[in-house]
Amino acid sequence: MGFMLERIESKIEFFEAYDLATLEKKIAEQIENNRALLLDVYAISHTTTFHPLHNKMLYSAVVHFKGKQP
């Protein structure tokens, strides 16, 4: 039985929250988690929209993580 480890080169994650503080906290926690996988933030994109069912603003972000180069 063989055991093979492969390194993650790229990873994209999506986040959403109804306030910026919560969104920032979610992103910061995942940045710390991905450091253990040797991934750094490569790019961040964000948007804001009004959610009519909750009558609130909805903040969303896409974070692209890329592997650290040795």
mmCIF file as Biopython writes it, N, C-alpha, C and O atoms, coordinates in Angstrom:
data_model
#
loop_
_atom_site.group_PDB
_atom_site.id
_atom_site.type_symbol
_atom_site.label_atom_id
_atom_site.label_alt_id
_atom_site.label_comp_id
_atom_site.label_asym_id
_atom_site.label_entity_id
_atom_site.label_seq_id
_atom_site.pdbx_PDB_ins_code
_atom_site.Cartn_x
_atom_site.Cartn_y
_atom_site.Cartn_z
_atom_site.occupancy
_atom_site.B_iso_or_equiv
_atom_site.auth_seq_id
_atom_site.auth_asym_id
_atom_site.pdbx_PDB_model_num
ATOM 1   N N  . MET A ? 1  ? 0.849   -1.178 0.000  1.0 0.0 1  A 1 
ATOM 2   C CA . MET A ? 1  ? 0.000   0.000  0.000  1.0 0.0 1  A 1 
ATOM 3   C C  . MET A ? 1  ? 0.889   1.233  0.000  1.0 0.0 1  A 1 
ATOM 4   O O  . MET A ? 1  ? 1.753   1.390  0.863  1.0 0.0 1  A 1 
ATOM 5   N N  . GLY A ? 2  ? 0.669   2.103  -0.973 1.0 0.0 2  A 1 
ATOM 6   C CA . GLY A ? 2  ? 1.475   3.311  -1.077 1.0 0.0 2  A 1 
ATOM 7   C C  . GLY A ? 2  ? 0.769   4.502  -0.457 1.0 0.0 2  A 1 
ATOM 8   O O  . GLY A ? 2  ? -0.458  4.600  -0.467 1.0 0.0 2  A 1 
ATOM 9   N N  . PHE A ? 3  ? 1.559   5.382  0.072  1.0 0.0 3  A 1 
ATOM 10  C CA . PHE A ? 3  ? 1.037   6.608  0.681  1.0 0.0 3  A 1 
ATOM 11  C C  . PHE A ? 3  ? 1.640   7.775  -0.069 1.0 0.0 3  A 1 
ATOM 12  O O  . PHE A ? 3  ? 2.860   7.935  -0.105 1.0 0.0 3  A 1 
ATOM 13  N N  . MET A ? 4  ? 0.776   8.603  -0.676 1.0 0.0 4  A 1 
ATOM 14  C CA . MET A ? 4  ? 1.277   9.707  -1.486 1.0 0.0 4  A 1 
ATOM 15  C C  . MET A ? 4  ? 0.707   11.025 -0.976 1.0 0.0 4  A 1 
ATOM 16  O O  . MET A ? 4  ? -0.495  11.156 -0.748 1.0 0.0 4  A 1 
ATOM 17  N N  . LEU A ? 5  ? 1.592   11.989 -0.806 1.0 0.0 5  A 1 
ATOM 18  C CA . LEU A ? 5  ? 1.170   13.335 -0.406 1.0 0.0 5  A 1 
ATOM 19  C C  . LEU A ? 5  ? 1.309   14.262 -1.607 1.0 0.0 5  A 1 
ATOM 20  O O  . LEU A ? 5  ? 2.323   14.253 -2.305 1.0 0.0 5  A 1 
ATOM 21  N N  . GLU A ? 6  ? 0.284   15.051 -1.830 1.0 0.0 6  A 1 
ATOM 22  C CA . GLU A ? 6  ? 0.346   16.046 -2.889 1.0 0.0 6  A 1 
ATOM 23  C C  . GLU A ? 6  ? 0.103   17.413 -2.284 1.0 0.0 6  A 1 
ATOM 24  O O  . GLU A ? 6  ? -0.714  17.575 -1.378 1.0 0.0 6  A 1 
ATOM 25  N N  . ARG A ? 7  ? 0.814   18.375 -2.791 1.0 0.0 7  A 1 
ATOM 26  C CA . ARG A ? 7  ? 0.704   19.735 -2.288 1.0 0.0 7  A 1 
ATOM 27  C C  . ARG A ? 7  ? -0.382  20.485 -3.052 1.0 0.0 7  A 1 
ATOM 28  O O  . ARG A ? 7  ? -0.492  20.357 -4.272 1.0 0.0 7  A 1 
ATOM 29  N N  . ILE A ? 8  ? -1.176  21.262 -2.339 1.0 0.0 8  A 1 
ATOM 30  C CA . ILE A ? 8  ? -2.199  22.086 -2.969 1.0 0.0 8  A 1 
ATOM 31  C C  . ILE A ? 8  ? -1.515  23.314 -3.550 1.0 0.0 8  A 1 
ATOM 32  O O  . ILE A ? 8  ? -0.801  24.022 -2.840 1.0 0.0 8  A 1 
ATOM 33  N N  . GLU A ? 9  ? -1.727  23.570 -4.828 1.0 0.0 9  A 1 
ATOM 34  C CA . GLU A ? 9  ? -1.090  24.707 -5.489 1.0 0.0 9  A 1 
ATOM 35  C C  . GLU A ? 9  ? -1.988  25.944 -5.498 1.0 0.0 9  A 1 
ATOM 36  O O  . GLU A ? 9  ? -1.497  27.070 -5.423 1.0 0.0 9  A 1 
ATOM 37  N N  . SER A ? 10 ? -3.302  25.732 -5.590 1.0 0.0 10 A 1 
ATOM 38  C CA . SER A ? 10 ? -4.221  26.857 -5.705 1.0 0.0 10 A 1 
ATOM 39  C C  . SER A ? 10 ? -5.564  26.466 -5.099 1.0 0.0 10 A 1 
ATOM 40  O O  . SER A ? 10 ? -5.996  25.319 -5.207 1.0 0.0 10 A 1 
ATOM 41  N N  . LYS A ? 11 ? -6.217  27.435 -4.459 1.0 0.0 11 A 1 
ATOM 42  C CA . LYS A ? 11 ? -7.490  27.163 -3.789 1.0 0.0 11 A 1 
ATOM 43  C C  . LYS A ? 11 ? -8.299  28.452 -3.778 1.0 0.0 11 A 1 
ATOM 44  O O  . LYS A ? 11 ? -7.767  29.521 -3.478 1.0 0.0 11 A 1 
ATOM 45  N N  . ILE A ? 12 ? -9.582  28.353 -4.105 1.0 0.0 12 A 1 
ATOM 46  C CA . ILE A ? 12 ? -10.464 29.514 -4.097 1.0 0.0 12 A 1 
ATOM 47  C C  . ILE A ? 12 ? -11.583 29.255 -3.093 1.0 0.0 12 A 1 
ATOM 48  O O  . ILE A ? 12 ? -12.205 28.193 -3.107 1.0 0.0 12 A 1 
ATOM 49  N N  . GLU A ? 13 ? -11.837 30.237 -2.216 1.0 0.0 13 A 1 
ATOM 50  C CA . GLU A ? 13 ? -12.882 30.092 -1.207 1.0 0.0 13 A 1 
ATOM 51  C C  . GLU A ? 13 ? -13.820 31.293 -1.252 1.0 0.0 13 A 1 
ATOM 52  O O  . GLU A ? 13 ? -13.416 32.407 -1.587 1.0 0.0 13 A 1 
ATOM 53  N N  . PHE A ? 14 ? -15.078 31.042 -0.909 1.0 0.0 14 A 1 
ATOM 54  C CA . PHE A ? 14 ? -16.123 32.062 -0.952 1.0 0.0 14 A 1 
ATOM 55  C C  . PHE A ? 14 ? -16.653 32.297 0.456  1.0 0.0 14 A 1 
ATOM 56  O O  . PHE A ? 14 ? -16.814 31.356 1.233  1.0 0.0 14 A 1 
ATOM 57  N N  . PHE A ? 15 ? -16.923 33.552 0.775  1.0 0.0 15 A 1 
ATOM 58  C CA . PHE A ? 15 ? -17.411 33.936 2.101  1.0 0.0 15 A 1 
ATOM 59  C C  . PHE A ? 15 ? -18.557 34.922 1.948  1.0 0.0 15 A 1 
ATOM 60  O O  . PHE A ? 15 ? -18.581 35.718 1.010  1.0 0.0 15 A 1 
ATOM 61  N N  . GLU A ? 16 ? -19.518 34.864 2.886  1.0 0.0 16 A 1 
ATOM 62  C CA . GLU A ? 16 ? -20.560 35.888 2.936  1.0 0.0 16 A 1 
ATOM 63  C C  . GLU A ? 16 ? -21.015 36.109 4.367  1.0 0.0 16 A 1 
ATOM 64  O O  . GLU A ? 16 ? -20.965 35.208 5.205  1.0 0.0 16 A 1 
ATOM 65  N N  . ALA A ? 17 ? -21.467 37.345 4.628  1.0 0.0 17 A 1 
ATOM 66  C CA . ALA A ? 17 ? -21.931 37.720 5.956  1.0 0.0 17 A 1 
ATOM 67  C C  . ALA A ? 17 ? -22.793 38.971 5.822  1.0 0.0 17 A 1 
ATOM 68  O O  . ALA A ? 17 ? -22.755 39.658 4.802  1.0 0.0 17 A 1 
ATOM 69  N N  . TYR A ? 18 ? -23.568 39.256 6.864  1.0 0.0 18 A 1 
ATOM 70  C CA . TYR A ? 18 ? -24.441 40.427 6.853  1.0 0.0 18 A 1 
ATOM 71  C C  . TYR A ? 18 ? -23.794 41.660 7.477  1.0 0.0 18 A 1 
ATOM 72  O O  . TYR A ? 18 ? -24.423 42.715 7.548  1.0 0.0 18 A 1 
ATOM 73  N N  . ASP A ? 19 ? -22.537 41.539 7.934  1.0 0.0 19 A 1 
ATOM 74  C CA . ASP A ? 19 ? -21.803 42.713 8.387  1.0 0.0 19 A 1 
ATOM 75  C C  . ASP A ? 19 ? -20.318 42.504 8.080  1.0 0.0 19 A 1 
ATOM 76  O O  . ASP A ? 19 ? -19.839 41.372 8.001  1.0 0.0 19 A 1 
ATOM 77  N N  . LEU A ? 20 ? -19.610 43.602 7.910  1.0 0.0 20 A 1 
ATOM 78  C CA . LEU A ? 20 ? -18.203 43.530 7.502  1.0 0.0 20 A 1 
ATOM 79  C C  . LEU A ? 20 ? -17.312 42.898 8.561  1.0 0.0 20 A 1 
ATOM 80  O O  . LEU A ? 20 ? -16.356 42.197 8.231  1.0 0.0 20 A 1 
ATOM 81  N N  . ALA A ? 21 ? -17.613 43.137 9.812  1.0 0.0 21 A 1 
ATOM 82  C CA . ALA A ? 21 ? -16.779 42.576 10.889 1.0 0.0 21 A 1 
ATOM 83  C C  . ALA A ? 21 ? -16.799 41.049 10.852 1.0 0.0 21 A 1 
ATOM 84  O O  . ALA A ? 21 ? -15.759 40.411 11.008 1.0 0.0 21 A 1 
ATOM 85  N N  . THR A ? 22 ? -17.971 40.468 10.646 1.0 0.0 22 A 1 
ATOM 86  C CA . THR A ? 22 ? -18.089 39.007 10.576 1.0 0.0 22 A 1 
ATOM 87  C C  . THR A ? 22 ? -17.379 38.471 9.345  1.0 0.0 22 A 1 
ATOM 88  O O  . THR A ? 22 ? -16.712 37.439 9.411  1.0 0.0 22 A 1 
ATOM 89  N N  . LEU A ? 23 ? -17.519 39.162 8.230  1.0 0.0 23 A 1 
ATOM 90  C CA . LEU A ? 23 ? -16.853 38.735 6.997  1.0 0.0 23 A 1 
ATOM 91  C C  . LEU A ? 23 ? -15.333 38.766 7.178  1.0 0.0 23 A 1 
ATOM 92  O O  . LEU A ? 23 ? -14.641 37.826 6.785  1.0 0.0 23 A 1 
ATOM 93  N N  . GLU A ? 24 ? -14.822 39.827 7.762  1.0 0.0 24 A 1 
ATOM 94  C CA . GLU A ? 24 ? -13.383 39.932 8.010  1.0 0.0 24 A 1 
ATOM 95  C C  . GLU A ? 24 ? -12.899 38.828 8.939  1.0 0.0 24 A 1 
ATOM 96  O O  . GLU A ? 24 ? -11.822 38.269 8.731  1.0 0.0 24 A 1 
ATOM 97  N N  . LYS A ? 25 ? -13.681 38.512 9.958  1.0 0.0 25 A 1 
ATOM 98  C CA . LYS A ? 25 ? -13.309 37.455 10.903 1.0 0.0 25 A 1 
ATOM 99  C C  . LYS A ? 25 ? -13.247 36.100 10.203 1.0 0.0 25 A 1 
ATOM 100 O O  . LYS A ? 25 ? -12.307 35.334 10.420 1.0 0.0 25 A 1 
ATOM 101 N N  . LYS A ? 26 ? -14.244 35.797 9.363  1.0 0.0 26 A 1 
ATOM 102 C CA . LYS A ? 26 ? -14.254 34.525 8.624  1.0 0.0 26 A 1 
ATOM 103 C C  . LYS A ? 26 ? -13.035 34.400 7.717  1.0 0.0 26 A 1 
ATOM 104 O O  . LYS A ? 26 ? -12.405 33.345 7.651  1.0 0.0 26 A 1 
ATOM 105 N N  . ILE A ? 27 ? -12.710 35.483 7.021  1.0 0.0 27 A 1 
ATOM 106 C CA . ILE A ? 27 ? -11.562 35.461 6.108  1.0 0.0 27 A 1 
ATOM 107 C C  . ILE A ? 27 ? -10.261 35.301 6.893  1.0 0.0 27 A 1 
ATOM 108 O O  . ILE A ? 27 ? -9.395  34.517 6.506  1.0 0.0 27 A 1 
ATOM 109 N N  . ALA A ? 28 ? -10.124 36.035 7.983  1.0 0.0 28 A 1 
ATOM 110 C CA . ALA A ? 28 ? -8.902  35.956 8.796  1.0 0.0 28 A 1 
ATOM 111 C C  . ALA A ? 28 ? -8.690  34.556 9.356  1.0 0.0 28 A 1 
ATOM 112 O O  . ALA A ? 28 ? -7.563  34.061 9.376  1.0 0.0 28 A 1 
ATOM 113 N N  . GLU A ? 29 ? -9.763  33.913 9.812  1.0 0.0 29 A 1 
ATOM 114 C CA . GLU A ? 29 ? -9.656  32.543 10.341 1.0 0.0 29 A 1 
ATOM 115 C C  . GLU A ? 29 ? -9.188  31.585 9.247  1.0 0.0 29 A 1 
ATOM 116 O O  . GLU A ? 29 ? -8.358  30.711 9.496  1.0 0.0 29 A 1 
ATOM 117 N N  . GLN A ? 30 ? -9.721  31.751 8.042  1.0 0.0 30 A 1 
ATOM 118 C CA . GLN A ? 30 ? -9.348  30.838 6.969  1.0 0.0 30 A 1 
ATOM 119 C C  . GLN A ? 30 ? -7.932  31.109 6.468  1.0 0.0 30 A 1 
ATOM 120 O O  . GLN A ? 30 ? -7.254  30.189 6.011  1.0 0.0 30 A 1 
ATOM 121 N N  . ILE A ? 31 ? -7.481  32.350 6.546  1.0 0.0 31 A 1 
ATOM 122 C CA . ILE A ? 31 ? -6.089  32.650 6.193  1.0 0.0 31 A 1 
ATOM 123 C C  . ILE A ? 31 ? -5.152  31.894 7.129  1.0 0.0 31 A 1 
ATOM 124 O O  . ILE A ? 31 ? -4.163  31.311 6.682  1.0 0.0 31 A 1 
ATOM 125 N N  . GLU A ? 32 ? -5.458  31.900 8.422  1.0 0.0 32 A 1 
ATOM 126 C CA . GLU A ? 32 ? -4.636  31.163 9.395  1.0 0.0 32 A 1 
ATOM 127 C C  . GLU A ? 32 ? -4.666  29.666 9.117  1.0 0.0 32 A 1 
ATOM 128 O O  . GLU A ? 32 ? -3.628  29.007 9.177  1.0 0.0 32 A 1 
ATOM 129 N N  . ASN A ? 33 ? -5.848  29.120 8.812  1.0 0.0 33 A 1 
ATOM 130 C CA . ASN A ? 33 ? -5.955  27.688 8.505  1.0 0.0 33 A 1 
ATOM 131 C C  . ASN A ? 33 ? -5.139  27.316 7.273  1.0 0.0 33 A 1 
ATOM 132 O O  . ASN A ? 33 ? -4.494  26.268 7.244  1.0 0.0 33 A 1 
ATOM 133 N N  . ASN A ? 34 ? -5.167  28.169 6.265  1.0 0.0 34 A 1 
ATOM 134 C CA . ASN A ? 34 ? -4.467  27.861 5.025  1.0 0.0 34 A 1 
ATOM 135 C C  . ASN A ? 34 ? -2.960  28.055 5.128  1.0 0.0 34 A 1 
ATOM 136 O O  . ASN A ? 34 ? -2.216  27.531 4.299  1.0 0.0 34 A 1 
ATOM 137 N N  . ARG A ? 35 ? -2.505  28.785 6.113  1.0 0.0 35 A 1 
ATOM 138 C CA . ARG A ? 35 ? -1.055  28.889 6.326  1.0 0.0 35 A 1 
ATOM 139 C C  . ARG A ? 35 ? -0.466  27.524 6.673  1.0 0.0 35 A 1 
ATOM 140 O O  . ARG A ? 35 ? 0.673   27.225 6.314  1.0 0.0 35 A 1 
ATOM 141 N N  . ALA A ? 36 ? -1.237  26.707 7.363  1.0 0.0 36 A 1 
ATOM 142 C CA . ALA A ? 36 ? -0.784  25.355 7.695  1.0 0.0 36 A 1 
ATOM 143 C C  . ALA A ? 36 ? -0.615  24.511 6.431  1.0 0.0 36 A 1 
ATOM 144 O O  . ALA A ? 36 ? 0.171   23.564 6.415  1.0 0.0 36 A 1 
ATOM 145 N N  . LEU A ? 37 ? -1.348  24.852 5.382  1.0 0.0 37 A 1 
ATOM 146 C CA . LEU A ? 37 ? -1.240  24.160 4.093  1.0 0.0 37 A 1 
ATOM 147 C C  . LEU A ? 37 ? -0.232  24.843 3.166  1.0 0.0 37 A 1 
ATOM 148 O O  . LEU A ? 37 ? -0.132  24.502 1.988  1.0 0.0 37 A 1 
ATOM 149 N N  . LEU A ? 38 ? 0.512   25.811 3.711  1.0 0.0 38 A 1 
ATOM 150 C CA . LEU A ? 38 ? 1.505   26.590 2.972  1.0 0.0 38 A 1 
ATOM 151 C C  . LEU A ? 38 ? 0.876   27.377 1.827  1.0 0.0 38 A 1 
ATOM 152 O O  . LEU A ? 38 ? 1.435   27.460 0.733  1.0 0.0 38 A 1 
ATOM 153 N N  . LEU A ? 39 ? -0.302  27.956 2.098  1.0 0.0 39 A 1 
ATOM 154 C CA . LEU A ? 39 ? -0.994  28.778 1.113  1.0 0.0 39 A 1 
ATOM 155 C C  . LEU A ? 39 ? -1.025  30.227 1.579  1.0 0.0 39 A 1 
ATOM 156 O O  . LEU A ? 39 ? -1.278  30.510 2.750  1.0 0.0 39 A 1 
ATOM 157 N N  . ASP A ? 40 ? -0.765  31.143 0.645  1.0 0.0 40 A 1 
ATOM 158 C CA . ASP A ? 40 ? -0.833  32.580 0.914  1.0 0.0 40 A 1 
ATOM 159 C C  . ASP A ? 40 ? -1.966  33.184 0.096  1.0 0.0 40 A 1 
ATOM 160 O O  . ASP A ? 40 ? -2.394  32.614 -0.908 1.0 0.0 40 A 1 
ATOM 161 N N  . VAL A ? 41 ? -2.447  34.338 0.534  1.0 0.0 41 A 1 
ATOM 162 C CA . VAL A ? 41 ? -3.484  35.048 -0.217 1.0 0.0 41 A 1 
ATOM 163 C C  . VAL A ? 41 ? -2.853  35.610 -1.485 1.0 0.0 41 A 1 
ATOM 164 O O  . VAL A ? 41 ? -1.830  36.293 -1.435 1.0 0.0 41 A 1 
ATOM 165 N N  . TYR A ? 42 ? -3.477  35.312 -2.620 1.0 0.0 42 A 1 
ATOM 166 C CA . TYR A ? 42 ? -3.011  35.810 -3.909 1.0 0.0 42 A 1 
ATOM 167 C C  . TYR A ? 42 ? -3.870  36.993 -4.368 1.0 0.0 42 A 1 
ATOM 168 O O  . TYR A ? 42 ? -3.352  37.995 -4.861 1.0 0.0 42 A 1 
ATOM 169 N N  . ALA A ? 43 ? -5.195  36.859 -4.196 1.0 0.0 43 A 1 
ATOM 170 C CA . ALA A ? 43 ? -6.100  37.928 -4.618 1.0 0.0 43 A 1 
ATOM 171 C C  . ALA A ? 43 ? -7.398  37.849 -3.816 1.0 0.0 43 A 1 
ATOM 172 O O  . ALA A ? 43 ? -7.823  36.773 -3.393 1.0 0.0 43 A 1 
ATOM 173 N N  . ILE A ? 44 ? -8.013  39.007 -3.619 1.0 0.0 44 A 1 
ATOM 174 C CA . ILE A ? 44 ? -9.312  39.080 -2.946 1.0 0.0 44 A 1 
ATOM 175 C C  . ILE A ? 44 ? -10.231 39.956 -3.781 1.0 0.0 44 A 1 
ATOM 176 O O  . ILE A ? 44 ? -9.836  41.019 -4.260 1.0 0.0 44 A 1 
ATOM 177 N N  . SER A ? 45 ? -11.461 39.495 -3.945 1.0 0.0 45 A 1 
ATOM 178 C CA . SER A ? 45 ? -12.483 40.276 -4.636 1.0 0.0 45 A 1 
ATOM 179 C C  . SER A ? 45 ? -13.705 40.308 -3.732 1.0 0.0 45 A 1 
ATOM 180 O O  . SER A ? 45 ? -14.018 39.318 -3.071 1.0 0.0 45 A 1 
ATOM 181 N N  . HIS A ? 46 ? -14.398 41.441 -3.698 1.0 0.0 46 A 1 
ATOM 182 C CA . HIS A ? 46 ? -15.557 41.527 -2.813 1.0 0.0 46 A 1 
ATOM 183 C C  . HIS A ? 46 ? -16.692 42.279 -3.494 1.0 0.0 46 A 1 
ATOM 184 O O  . HIS A ? 46 ? -16.482 43.010 -4.462 1.0 0.0 46 A 1 
ATOM 185 N N  . THR A ? 47 ? -17.880 42.088 -2.979 1.0 0.0 47 A 1 
ATOM 186 C CA . THR A ? 47 ? -19.057 42.781 -3.501 1.0 0.0 47 A 1 
ATOM 187 C C  . THR A ? 47 ? -20.069 42.951 -2.375 1.0 0.0 47 A 1 
ATOM 188 O O  . THR A ? 47 ? -20.034 42.237 -1.373 1.0 0.0 47 A 1 
ATOM 189 N N  . THR A ? 48 ? -20.955 43.894 -2.558 1.0 0.0 48 A 1 
ATOM 190 C CA . THR A ? 48 ? -22.024 44.159 -1.599 1.0 0.0 48 A 1 
ATOM 191 C C  . THR A ? 48 ? -23.330 44.237 -2.367 1.0 0.0 48 A 1 
ATOM 192 O O  . THR A ? 48 ? -23.396 44.839 -3.439 1.0 0.0 48 A 1 
ATOM 193 N N  . THR A ? 49 ? -24.364 43.630 -1.816 1.0 0.0 49 A 1 
ATOM 194 C CA . THR A ? 49 ? -25.682 43.674 -2.441 1.0 0.0 49 A 1 
ATOM 195 C C  . THR A ? 49 ? -26.745 43.730 -1.358 1.0 0.0 49 A 1 
ATOM 196 O O  . THR A ? 49 ? -26.497 43.355 -0.212 1.0 0.0 49 A 1 
ATOM 197 N N  . PHE A ? 50 ? -27.913 44.192 -1.722 1.0 0.0 50 A 1 
ATOM 198 C CA . PHE A ? 50 ? -29.023 44.253 -0.780 1.0 0.0 50 A 1 
ATOM 199 C C  . PHE A ? 50 ? -29.796 42.956 -0.851 1.0 0.0 50 A 1 
ATOM 200 O O  . PHE A ? 50 ? -30.174 42.517 -1.937 1.0 0.0 50 A 1 
ATOM 201 N N  . HIS A ? 51 ? -30.042 42.328 0.308  1.0 0.0 51 A 1 
ATOM 202 C CA . HIS A ? 51 ? -30.800 41.077 0.379  1.0 0.0 51 A 1 
ATOM 203 C C  . HIS A ? 51 ? -32.234 41.428 0.775  1.0 0.0 51 A 1 
ATOM 204 O O  . HIS A ? 51 ? -32.480 41.754 1.937  1.0 0.0 51 A 1 
ATOM 205 N N  . PRO A ? 52 ? -33.186 41.372 -0.160 1.0 0.0 52 A 1 
ATOM 206 C CA . PRO A ? 52 ? -34.543 41.842 0.121  1.0 0.0 52 A 1 
ATOM 207 C C  . PRO A ? 52 ? -35.314 40.992 1.139  1.0 0.0 52 A 1 
ATOM 208 O O  . PRO A ? 52 ? -36.186 41.513 1.835  1.0 0.0 52 A 1 
ATOM 209 N N  . LEU A ? 53 ? -35.010 39.706 1.235  1.0 0.0 53 A 1 
ATOM 210 C CA . LEU A ? 53 ? -35.737 38.866 2.203  1.0 0.0 53 A 1 
ATOM 211 C C  . LEU A ? 53 ? -35.354 39.179 3.646  1.0 0.0 53 A 1 
ATOM 212 O O  . LEU A ? 53 ? -36.189 39.094 4.546  1.0 0.0 53 A 1 
ATOM 213 N N  . HIS A ? 54 ? -34.102 39.537 3.861  1.0 0.0 54 A 1 
ATOM 214 C CA . HIS A ? 54 ? -33.640 39.869 5.212  1.0 0.0 54 A 1 
ATOM 215 C C  . HIS A ? 54 ? -33.608 41.373 5.453  1.0 0.0 54 A 1 
ATOM 216 O O  . HIS A ? 54 ? -33.376 41.827 6.574  1.0 0.0 54 A 1 
ATOM 217 N N  . ASN A ? 55 ? -33.843 42.141 4.392  1.0 0.0 55 A 1 
ATOM 218 C CA . ASN A ? 55 ? -33.846 43.596 4.481  1.0 0.0 55 A 1 
ATOM 219 C C  . ASN A ? 55 ? -32.515 44.133 5.023  1.0 0.0 55 A 1 
ATOM 220 O O  . ASN A ? 55 ? -32.487 45.080 5.809  1.0 0.0 55 A 1 
ATOM 221 N N  . LYS A ? 56 ? -31.412 43.508 4.586  1.0 0.0 56 A 1 
ATOM 222 C CA . LYS A ? 56 ? -30.066 43.872 5.030  1.0 0.0 56 A 1 
ATOM 223 C C  . LYS A ? 56 ? -29.119 43.849 3.835  1.0 0.0 56 A 1 
ATOM 224 O O  . LYS A ? 56 ? -29.429 43.311 2.772  1.0 0.0 56 A 1 
ATOM 225 N N  . MET A ? 57 ? -27.965 44.448 4.050  1.0 0.0 57 A 1 
ATOM 226 C CA . MET A ? 57 ? -26.894 44.356 3.068  1.0 0.0 57 A 1 
ATOM 227 C C  . MET A ? 57 ? -26.200 43.001 3.240  1.0 0.0 57 A 1 
ATOM 228 O O  . MET A ? 57 ? -26.020 42.528 4.362  1.0 0.0 57 A 1 
ATOM 229 N N  . LEU A ? 58 ? -25.815 42.386 2.124  1.0 0.0 58 A 1 
ATOM 230 C CA . LEU A ? 58 ? -25.088 41.116 2.150  1.0 0.0 58 A 1 
ATOM 231 C C  . LEU A ? 58 ? -23.711 41.357 1.553  1.0 0.0 58 A 1 
ATOM 232 O O  . LEU A ? 58 ? -23.586 41.777 0.402  1.0 0.0 58 A 1 
ATOM 233 N N  . TYR A ? 59 ? -22.682 41.087 2.340  1.0 0.0 59 A 1 
ATOM 234 C CA . TYR A ? 59 ? -21.302 41.272 1.913  1.0 0.0 59 A 1 
ATOM 235 C C  . TYR A ? 59 ? -20.730 39.910 1.540  1.0 0.0 59 A 1 
ATOM 236 O O  . TYR A ? 59 ? -20.889 38.940 2.282  1.0 0.0 59 A 1 
ATOM 237 N N  . SER A ? 60 ? -20.073 39.837 0.402  1.0 0.0 60 A 1 
ATOM 238 C CA . SER A ? 60 ? -19.466 38.585 -0.013 1.0 0.0 60 A 1 
ATOM 239 C C  . SER A ? 60 ? -18.058 38.840 -0.519 1.0 0.0 60 A 1 
ATOM 240 O O  . SER A ? 60 ? -17.735 39.936 -0.975 1.0 0.0 60 A 1 
ATOM 241 N N  . ALA A ? 61 ? -17.224 37.810 -0.430 1.0 0.0 61 A 1 
ATOM 242 C CA . ALA A ? 61 ? -15.835 37.924 -0.870 1.0 0.0 61 A 1 
ATOM 243 C C  . ALA A ? 61 ? -15.373 36.593 -1.443 1.0 0.0 61 A 1 
ATOM 244 O O  . ALA A ? 61 ? -15.821 35.524 -1.030 1.0 0.0 61 A 1 
ATOM 245 N N  . VAL A ? 62 ? -14.475 36.688 -2.394 1.0 0.0 62 A 1 
ATOM 246 C CA . VAL A ? 62 ? -13.811 35.527 -2.979 1.0 0.0 62 A 1 
ATOM 247 C C  . VAL A ? 62 ? -12.327 35.707 -2.701 1.0 0.0 62 A 1 
ATOM 248 O O  . VAL A ? 62 ? -11.750 36.746 -3.023 1.0 0.0 62 A 1 
ATOM 249 N N  . VAL A ? 63 ? -11.710 34.694 -2.102 1.0 0.0 63 A 1 
ATOM 250 C CA . VAL A ? 63 ? -10.287 34.764 -1.787 1.0 0.0 63 A 1 
ATOM 251 C C  . VAL A ? 63 ? -9.576  33.650 -2.538 1.0 0.0 63 A 1 
ATOM 252 O O  . VAL A ? 63 ? -9.944  32.480 -2.437 1.0 0.0 63 A 1 
ATOM 253 N N  . HIS A ? 64 ? -8.546  34.033 -3.298 1.0 0.0 64 A 1 
ATOM 254 C CA . HIS A ? 64 ? -7.745  33.080 -4.045 1.0 0.0 64 A 1 
ATOM 255 C C  . HIS A ? 64 ? -6.447  32.867 -3.283 1.0 0.0 64 A 1 
ATOM 256 O O  . HIS A ? 64 ? -5.677  33.803 -3.071 1.0 0.0 64 A 1 
ATOM 257 N N  . PHE A ? 65 ? -6.214  31.625 -2.872 1.0 0.0 65 A 1 
ATOM 258 C CA . PHE A ? 65 ? -4.983  31.261 -2.172 1.0 0.0 65 A 1 
ATOM 259 C C  . PHE A ? 65 ? -4.084  30.524 -3.152 1.0 0.0 65 A 1 
ATOM 260 O O  . PHE A ? 65 ? -4.549  29.715 -3.954 1.0 0.0 65 A 1 
ATOM 261 N N  . LYS A ? 66 ? -2.783  30.817 -3.077 1.0 0.0 66 A 1 
ATOM 262 C CA . LYS A ? 66 ? -1.801  30.124 -3.915 1.0 0.0 66 A 1 
ATOM 263 C C  . LYS A ? 66 ? -0.693  29.595 -3.026 1.0 0.0 66 A 1 
ATOM 264 O O  . LYS A ? 66 ? -0.380  30.166 -1.981 1.0 0.0 66 A 1 
ATOM 265 N N  . GLY A ? 67 ? -0.105  28.486 -3.467 1.0 0.0 67 A 1 
ATOM 266 C CA . GLY A ? 67 ? 0.974   27.870 -2.713 1.0 0.0 67 A 1 
ATOM 267 C C  . GLY A ? 67 ? 2.224   28.725 -2.680 1.0 0.0 67 A 1 
ATOM 268 O O  . GLY A ? 67 ? 2.550   29.416 -3.645 1.0 0.0 67 A 1 
ATOM 269 N N  . LYS A ? 68 ? 2.917   28.667 -1.555 1.0 0.0 68 A 1 
ATOM 270 C CA . LYS A ? 68 ? 4.182   29.396 -1.423 1.0 0.0 68 A 1 
ATOM 271 C C  . LYS A ? 68 ? 5.237   28.722 -2.295 1.0 0.0 68 A 1 
ATOM 272 O O  . LYS A ? 68 ? 5.335   27.496 -2.346 1.0 0.0 68 A 1 
ATOM 273 N N  . GLN A ? 69 ? 6.012   29.540 -2.970 1.0 0.0 69 A 1 
ATOM 274 C CA . GLN A ? 69 ? 7.075   29.012 -3.808 1.0 0.0 69 A 1 
ATOM 275 C C  . GLN A ? 69 ? 8.342   28.866 -2.964 1.0 0.0 69 A 1 
ATOM 276 O O  . GLN A ? 69 ? 8.730   29.795 -2.256 1.0 0.0 69 A 1 
ATOM 277 N N  . PRO A ? 70 ? 8.986   27.695 -3.042 1.0 0.0 70 A 1 
ATOM 278 C CA . PRO A ? 70 ? 10.206  27.487 -2.231 1.0 0.0 70 A 1 
ATOM 279 C C  . PRO A ? 70 ? 11.366  28.338 -2.674 1.0 0.0 70 A 1 
ATOM 280 O O  . PRO A ? 70 ? 12.445  28.265 -2.086 1.0 0.0 70 A 1 
#
